[in-house]
Amino acid sequence: MNSKYFKVLLLFLCFQLVCSQDAVNEYLPQDINETEIYLKRINSNYINKIEGPFSSKIKKVFKDRDEEILKTIKDSSYVFIPEIKEHLDLILANIFASNPEIDTTDFNFFINNSMLPNAACYGDGMFQINIGLFTALESDDELAFVICHEIAHKYLEHSLKNVSNVIATINSKETKKKVRHVKRQRYGQTRAALSVIDGLSIDILEHSKEVEAEADSLGFVFFSKTKYSKSKALSSLNKLKAVDDMLLHHDVKIDSVFNLETYPFKSYWLKEAISIFDTDEKINEFKLSSDTLKTHPEINFRIKKLKTEFNIQDELILGVTTEISEIKKIANAQSIKCSIDLKLLDLAIYQLIEQFQNHKITSDYYYSTMAQVLKSIYQAKEQHHLGKYVPQKNSFSDEKQLNTIRLFLHNLELNETRKLGLAFCEFNKSNMENYELLRTTHEFFESINQ
């Protein structure tokens, strides 16, 4: 959960949703210059303290990384919503007051738009909490433990130690010897090089498991001093473990969602073309491909260690607590909005259906927003731009739900899209308490269907 490796960091940054600007721009801080000054100051203070072997290389890593973070903030990969910040500040205030030994002078927590339920400590005082963490957890207690875990990473200087270890390993005599051996090989250089990389990855993974457990332990010490329920440390880890295997696996039943009274679902909308590339071997575009790159590595190991060390007992989980329920609603809606802003239309449809069927968003929001997505799909098809935003079904991917949505969207003809949009608006307006939310989109589809 700390910012461990450069590849992992880049992978997460590639996953960020870069959203468009509104009249009130929640995607940029009110004073971007102030944020830039803060990041440069804490980065400069941090790297000036770095000494020892390979210090210049280590400093460059942290300098480059913080410059990349500032760029992603300016590119609107972060969200600045007052309600979320105020709620988070209340939790932080309790943690800080309960642990006066922690120097929080330069601490600043930023909310990233990524749907991955994760958090990160960057070592110099900046922390990141993904919007997906608010949607995945169900109480302030669980969120507080994750925050304490990240603070423990900072307290134990894990970010600096990890970067130093990686730089030292890459520049070690043993690694250089292996690289020279690969270069001398006449054949099979690629396979040999991958073997060296795999060996390094295994070493990093084993180190990561112990480091995460160490942060859990100190994090629990911090957490145990707060007002929050101690057993929620375990439930937070269990939820993160479950989410790793559940992303994008909700059965959206697209043929039921768009089976409308005035425009029934057409079976050929889900008809697949035969491909010479069809295979039983699948990949998962949204699930990290190995334990080395998992969002939450070796959680079973960490849970067992935490239980043993502190004799924590599991507690019956009673569901979402009232204090975080409103924040979860905001976070869920924000995650959908950001997908729409970036025109990730297949992902937006998946999120809307999943969140509506699991009672995470209101029916008014669902119907009005889905209608807007259908309008965006029509406009993208009209301009021959759908392929820019929605990839074709990938026969090599095991993301079944996204593949179904992609197949459906690409099989829809332009004429069918406008009819479907109108039928969706007309069928669902009776289900809405506030029809005004749907009215403008309904008028748009009425105008193009005349």
Secondary structure, DSSP 8 states (H G I E B T S, - for coil): -----HHHHHHHHHT-------SS-TTS-S-HHHHHHHHHHHHHHHHTT--STTHHHHHHHHHHHHHHHHHHHHTT-EE--HHHHHHHHHHHHHHHHH-TTS--TT-EEEEE---S--EEE-SSSEEEEEHHHHHH--SHHHHHHHHHHHHHHHHTTHHHHHHHHHHHHHTSHHHHHHHHHHHH-SS-HHHHHHHHHHHHHHHHHHHHHHHHHHHHHHHHHHHHTSSS-TTHHHHHHHHHHHHHTTTT-S---HHHHT-BTTB---GGGG-----TT--S--B-SSS-SSGGG-SSTTHHHHHHHHHHHHT----------HHHHHHHHHHHHHHHHHHHHTT-HHHHHHHHHHHHHTTSS-HHHHHHHHHHHHHHHHHHHHTT-HHHHS----TTB--HHHHHHHHHHHHS-HHHHHHHHHHHHHHHGGG-S-THHHHHHHHHHHHHT-
